[in-house]
């Protein structure tokens, strides 16, 4: 039951909130910083920023997980 509740929470709450926050951030960039530029150039810049930030998040995911595993392994919260 906990697994099902976790999946439902992730699918219907966390993922939509993530999409909304990314979309809002890129829309604010378009409105504030790229207001005077043409639409195609603003779209390309927004796509590059979004892909760049996602790449950074994916790149730091494994190192941060290793740091957290070492940090919390003494508490037996994380299985090795």
Secondary structure, DSSP 8 states (H G I E B T S, - for coil): -HHHHHHHHIIIIIHHHHHHHHHHHHHHHHHHTSSSS-HHHHHHHHHHHHHHHHHHHHHHHHHHHHHHHHHHGGGT-S--
